[in-house]
Amino acid sequence: MPRVLTQADIDQFRNRLCDVAARLYFEVGHSDFQMRDLASRVGVSAMTPYRYFGDKDGILAAVRTRGVARLADQLEAAVSQGPAAVMQTYIRFAMEEAAYYRLIFDLSQPRTRLTDLTGQERRVRSAMLAAFATEPSKSEAETMALSLWAALHGAICMVLAGKLSESELGDLGSRLSLAFFGVSHQFVVPSLQVSPSCGAPGTSETSRFHGAAAANIAAE
């Protein structure tokens, strides 16, 4: 008799779908992203992802929101350590969570404005702004925060496109830190990783999960 899925099983499976969807999106982009390919990679029936997210845009919106929330969590934790720590955290996330980072900012996706996504994006912006909390005016702090964000994002996109190396990104980060904050800081830039570094089950965990809850999900 199939085991009844708990809410924890369902949440774990949704997270698994999101992680695999992020990697698939990184590889093929928006136009070639297919729900049947996602189902095949996860090892479930072709209709299963639809039951959990509705359609392609539904799951990609969920993945974007999840990725932005991860970034916001990490930036907020770094704020108390100073602006260089915020920059380091942003760079580390982009390199270690490259699949999510690309999906968050990819221009080819629909510009769907979801309440959850907008709320997470505000958290990221607020964390970047907090790095300039000592600026004399809020408008000046916002301008500088957006300028730094744009500069970092542009450099990271060049790394993703193979136009800039990790070491060059680190050097550029050091120059930006000195220019914006007067702080000399050597940034550590991890190697680019496509697979999410947290929240995705490892091989043994995936096997265990598929052996119980996922087997029931696949049979839907």
Sine and cosine of phi, psi and omega as CSV:
sin_phi,cos_phi,sin_psi,cos_psi,sin_omega,cos_omega
0.00,0.00,0.79,-0.62,-0.04,-1.00
-0.87,0.49,0.63,-0.78,0.02,-1.00
-0.96,0.28,0.65,-0.76,0.05,-1.00
-0.95,0.31,0.78,-0.63,-0.03,-1.00
-0.96,0.27,0.71,-0.70,0.09,-1.00
-1.00,0.06,0.19,-0.98,0.06,-1.00
-0.88,0.47,-0.57,0.82,0.04,-1.00
-0.89,0.45,-0.65,0.76,0.06,-1.00
-0.87,0.49,-0.71,0.70,-0.04,-1.00
-0.91,0.42,-0.70,0.72,0.01,-1.00
-0.89,0.45,-0.65,0.76,0.01,-1.00
-0.90,0.44,-0.66,0.76,0.01,-1.00
-0.93,0.38,-0.65,0.76,0.05,-1.00
-0.88,0.48,-0.66,0.75,0.04,-1.00
-0.90,0.44,-0.65,0.76,0.04,-1.00
-0.88,0.48,-0.71,0.71,0.04,-1.00
-0.86,0.51,-0.68,0.74,-0.02,-1.00
-0.90,0.44,-0.69,0.72,-0.01,-1.00
-0.90,0.44,-0.70,0.72,0.00,-1.00
-0.93,0.37,-0.63,0.78,0.03,-1.00
-0.88,0.48,-0.64,0.77,0.02,-1.00
-0.89,0.46,-0.69,0.72,0.01,-1.00
-0.92,0.39,-0.65,0.76,0.02,-1.00
-0.90,0.44,-0.67,0.74,0.02,-1.00
-0.89,0.46,-0.66,0.75,0.03,-1.00
-0.85,0.53,-0.63,0.78,-0.07,-1.00
-0.97,0.23,-0.64,0.77,-0.19,-0.98
-0.90,-0.44,-0.29,0.96,-0.03,-1.00
0.99,0.13,0.03,-1.00,-0.12,-0.99
-0.93,0.37,-0.72,0.69,-0.12,-0.99
-0.91,0.41,-0.53,0.85,-0.05,-1.00
-0.99,-0.16,0.08,1.00,0.04,-1.00
-0.96,0.29,0.85,-0.53,-0.03,-1.00
-0.83,-0.56,0.70,-0.71,0.00,-1.00
-0.89,0.46,-0.56,0.83,0.00,-1.00
-0.92,0.39,-0.55,0.83,0.06,-1.00
-0.93,0.38,-0.63,0.77,0.06,-1.00
-0.88,0.48,-0.73,0.68,0.01,-1.00
-0.86,0.50,-0.66,0.75,-0.01,-1.00
-0.89,0.45,-0.66,0.75,-0.02,-1.00
-0.93,0.38,-0.56,0.83,-0.01,-1.00
-0.99,0.14,-0.39,0.92,0.03,-1.00
1.00,0.03,0.58,0.81,0.01,-1.00
-0.80,-0.60,0.10,-0.99,0.00,-1.00
-0.92,0.40,0.38,-0.92,-0.09,-1.00
-0.87,0.49,-0.48,0.88,-0.06,-1.00
-1.00,0.04,-0.22,0.98,-0.10,-1.00
-0.86,0.51,-0.74,0.67,0.01,-1.00
-0.85,0.53,-0.54,0.84,0.03,-1.00
-0.90,0.44,-0.59,0.80,-0.02,-1.00
-0.92,0.39,-0.46,0.89,-0.05,-1.00
-1.00,-0.05,-0.48,0.88,-0.10,-1.00
-0.76,-0.65,-0.03,1.00,0.05,-1.00
1.00,0.03,-0.89,0.45,0.00,-1.00
-0.36,-0.93,-0.09,-1.00,-0.04,-1.00
-0.85,0.53,-0.75,0.67,-0.01,-1.00
-0.90,0.43,-0.53,0.85,0.02,-1.00
-0.90,0.43,-0.72,0.69,-0.01,-1.00
-0.95,0.31,-0.60,0.80,0.01,-1.00
-0.93,0.38,-0.57,0.82,0.09,-1.00
-0.91,0.42,-0.66,0.75,0.03,-1.00
-0.90,0.43,-0.64,0.76,0.00,-1.00
-0.93,0.38,-0.68,0.74,0.04,-1.00
-0.86,0.51,-0.73,0.68,-0.01,-1.00
-0.88,0.48,-0.67,0.74,0.01,-1.00
-0.90,0.44,-0.67,0.74,0.01,-1.00
-0.91,0.41,-0.69,0.72,0.01,-1.00
-0.90,0.43,-0.61,0.79,0.03,-1.00
-0.89,0.45,-0.65,0.76,0.05,-1.00
-0.87,0.49,-0.72,0.69,0.01,-1.00
-0.88,0.47,-0.71,0.71,-0.01,-1.00
-0.88,0.48,-0.68,0.73,0.01,-1.00
-0.84,0.55,-0.72,0.70,-0.07,-1.00
-0.94,0.33,-0.64,0.77,0.01,-1.00
-0.92,0.40,-0.68,0.73,0.00,-1.00
-0.88,0.48,-0.60,0.80,0.02,-1.00
-0.93,0.37,-0.40,0.92,-0.05,-1.00
-1.00,-0.02,-0.28,0.96,-0.11,-0.99
-0.82,0.58,-0.69,0.72,-0.06,-1.00
-0.92,0.40,-0.27,0.96,-0.02,-1.00
-1.00,0.00,-0.06,1.00,0.06,-1.00
0.96,-0.29,0.22,-0.98,-0.10,-1.00
-0.89,0.46,-0.59,0.80,0.01,-1.00
-0.90,0.43,-0.58,0.82,0.03,-1.00
-0.93,0.38,-0.59,0.81,0.06,-1.00
-0.90,0.44,-0.70,0.71,0.04,-1.00
-0.88,0.47,-0.71,0.71,-0.01,-1.00
-0.88,0.48,-0.66,0.75,0.00,-1.00
-0.90,0.43,-0.67,0.74,0.01,-1.00
-0.89,0.46,-0.72,0.70,0.01,-1.00
-0.89,0.46,-0.71,0.71,-0.02,-1.00
-0.88,0.47,-0.68,0.74,0.02,-1.00
-0.87,0.49,-0.73,0.68,-0.04,-1.00
-0.88,0.48,-0.56,0.83,-0.03,-1.00
-0.99,0.11,-0.65,0.76,-0.06,-1.00
-1.00,0.08,-0.34,0.94,0.01,-1.00
-0.84,-0.54,0.73,0.68,-0.13,-0.99
-0.86,0.50,-0.57,0.82,0.01,-1.00
-0.90,0.45,-0.71,0.71,0.04,-1.00
-0.93,0.37,-0.66,0.75,-0.04,-1.00
-0.87,0.49,-0.69,0.72,0.00,-1.00
-0.90,0.44,-0.66,0.75,-0.01,-1.00
-0.91,0.41,-0.62,0.78,-0.01,-1.00
-0.85,0.53,-0.66,0.75,-0.15,-0.99
-0.95,-0.32,0.00,1.00,-0.07,-1.00
-0.88,0.47,0.81,-0.58,-0.06,-1.00
-0.97,0.23,-0.25,0.97,-0.08,-1.00
-0.99,0.17,-0.19,0.98,-0.05,-1.00
-1.00,0.09,0.40,-0.92,0.03,-1.00
-0.87,0.50,0.59,-0.81,-0.02,-1.00
-1.00,0.05,0.88,0.48,0.00,-1.00
-0.97,0.24,0.79,-0.61,0.02,-1.00
-0.97,-0.23,0.98,-0.21,-0.01,-1.00
-0.97,-0.23,0.56,-0.83,-0.05,-1.00
-0.85,0.53,-0.73,0.69,-0.01,-1.00
-0.89,0.46,-0.69,0.72,-0.02,-1.00
-0.90,0.43,-0.72,0.70,0.00,-1.00
-0.87,0.50,-0.65,0.76,0.02,-1.00
-0.89,0.45,-0.66,0.76,0.02,-1.00
-0.93,0.37,-0.60,0.80,0.02,-1.00
-0.91,0.42,-0.58,0.82,0.06,-1.00
-0.90,0.45,-0.60,0.80,0.02,-1.00
-0.89,0.45,-0.67,0.74,0.02,-1.00
-0.89,0.46,-0.73,0.68,-0.02,-1.00
-0.88,0.48,-0.66,0.75,0.01,-1.00
-0.90,0.43,-0.62,0.78,0.02,-1.00
-0.92,0.40,-0.65,0.76,0.06,-1.00
-0.90,0.43,-0.65,0.76,0.01,-1.00
-0.90,0.43,-0.58,0.81,-0.03,-1.00
-0.88,0.48,-0.40,0.91,0.02,-1.00
-0.91,0.41,-0.35,0.94,-0.02,-1.00
-0.93,-0.37,0.49,0.87,-0.08,-1.00
-0.88,0.48,-0.38,0.93,-0.05,-1.00
-1.00,0.05,-0.02,1.00,0.00,-1.00
-0.92,0.39,0.51,-0.86,-0.11,-0.99
-0.91,0.42,-0.45,0.89,-0.01,-1.00
-0.68,-0.73,0.45,-0.90,-0.01,-1.00
-0.91,0.41,-0.64,0.77,-0.02,-1.00
-0.90,0.43,-0.62,0.78,0.03,-1.00
-0.93,0.38,-0.65,0.76,0.03,-1.00
-0.89,0.46,-0.67,0.74,0.00,-1.00
-0.90,0.43,-0.66,0.75,0.02,-1.00
-0.89,0.46,-0.70,0.72,-0.01,-1.00
-0.93,0.37,-0.64,0.77,0.00,-1.00
-0.89,0.45,-0.70,0.72,0.01,-1.00
-0.92,0.39,-0.60,0.80,0.03,-1.00
-0.90,0.44,-0.70,0.71,0.03,-1.00
-0.90,0.44,-0.69,0.72,0.00,-1.00
-0.86,0.51,-0.71,0.70,0.00,-1.00
-0.89,0.45,-0.66,0.75,0.00,-1.00
-0.91,0.41,-0.71,0.70,0.02,-1.00
-0.89,0.45,-0.72,0.70,-0.02,-1.00
-0.88,0.47,-0.68,0.73,0.01,-1.00
-0.88,0.48,-0.68,0.74,0.01,-1.00
-0.91,0.41,-0.65,0.76,0.01,-1.00
-0.91,0.42,-0.65,0.76,0.04,-1.00
-0.88,0.47,-0.56,0.83,0.06,-1.00
-0.92,0.39,-0.59,0.81,0.08,-1.00
-0.91,0.41,-0.71,0.70,0.01,-1.00
-0.88,0.48,-0.52,0.86,-0.01,-1.00
-1.00,0.04,-0.01,1.00,0.01,-1.00
0.98,0.20,0.29,0.96,-0.03,-1.00
-0.99,-0.13,-0.15,0.99,-0.02,-1.00
-0.59,-0.81,0.63,-0.78,0.00,-1.00
-1.00,0.04,0.24,-0.97,0.04,-1.00
-0.88,0.48,-0.65,0.76,-0.01,-1.00
-0.92,0.40,-0.59,0.81,0.05,-1.00
-0.92,0.38,-0.58,0.82,0.08,-1.00
-0.90,0.44,-0.66,0.75,0.04,-1.00
-0.88,0.47,-0.68,0.73,0.03,-1.00
-0.90,0.44,-0.67,0.74,0.01,-1.00
-0.90,0.43,-0.65,0.76,0.06,-1.00
-0.86,0.52,-0.65,0.76,0.02,-1.00
-0.89,0.46,-0.65,0.76,0.01,-1.00
-0.93,0.37,-0.63,0.78,0.03,-1.00
-0.91,0.41,-0.66,0.75,0.03,-1.00
-0.87,0.49,-0.67,0.74,0.00,-1.00
-0.93,0.38,-0.66,0.75,-0.04,-1.00
-0.94,0.35,-0.66,0.75,-0.08,-1.00
-1.00,0.09,-0.60,0.80,-0.13,-0.99
-0.88,-0.48,-0.14,0.99,-0.08,-1.00
0.93,0.37,0.39,0.92,-0.04,-1.00
-0.92,-0.38,0.82,-0.57,0.07,-1.00
-1.00,0.06,0.88,-0.47,-0.07,-1.00
-0.59,-0.81,0.73,-0.68,0.05,-1.00
-1.00,-0.09,0.90,-0.44,-0.08,-1.00
-1.00,0.02,0.66,-0.75,0.09,-1.00
-1.00,-0.05,0.85,-0.53,-0.02,-1.00
-0.92,-0.39,0.94,-0.33,0.01,-1.00
-0.91,0.41,0.31,-0.95,0.09,-1.00
-0.91,0.41,0.52,-0.85,-0.01,-1.00
-0.89,0.46,0.78,-0.63,0.01,-1.00
-0.81,-0.58,0.77,-0.63,0.01,-1.00
-0.99,0.11,-0.66,0.75,-0.04,-1.00
-0.95,0.30,0.70,-0.71,0.06,-1.00
-0.82,0.57,0.67,-0.74,-0.08,-1.00
-1.00,0.04,-0.19,0.98,0.05,-1.00
-0.59,-0.81,0.49,-0.87,0.05,-1.00
1.00,0.03,-0.20,0.98,0.02,-1.00
-0.98,-0.19,0.79,-0.62,-0.01,-1.00
-0.88,0.47,0.60,-0.80,0.11,-0.99
-0.98,0.21,-0.04,-1.00,-0.08,-1.00
-0.86,0.51,-0.74,0.67,-0.04,-1.00
-0.92,0.39,-0.62,0.78,0.00,-1.00
-0.93,0.38,-0.63,0.77,0.03,-1.00
-0.88,0.47,-0.67,0.74,0.00,-1.00
-0.89,0.46,-0.69,0.73,0.00,-1.00
-0.90,0.43,-0.68,0.73,-0.03,-1.00
-0.91,0.42,-0.70,0.71,0.00,-1.00
-0.92,0.39,-0.43,0.90,-0.01,-1.00
-0.95,0.31,-0.27,0.96,-0.03,-1.00
-0.80,-0.60,-1.00,0.05,-0.10,-0.99
-0.88,0.48,-0.70,0.71,-0.07,-1.00
-0.91,0.41,-0.47,0.88,0.05,-1.00
-0.89,0.45,-0.62,0.78,0.04,-1.00
-0.94,0.33,-0.63,0.77,0.02,-1.00
-0.90,0.45,-0.68,0.73,-0.03,-1.00
-0.90,0.44,-0.42,0.91,-0.05,-1.00
-1.00,0.08,-0.02,1.00,-0.05,-1.00
-0.89,0.45,0.00,0.00,0.00,0.00
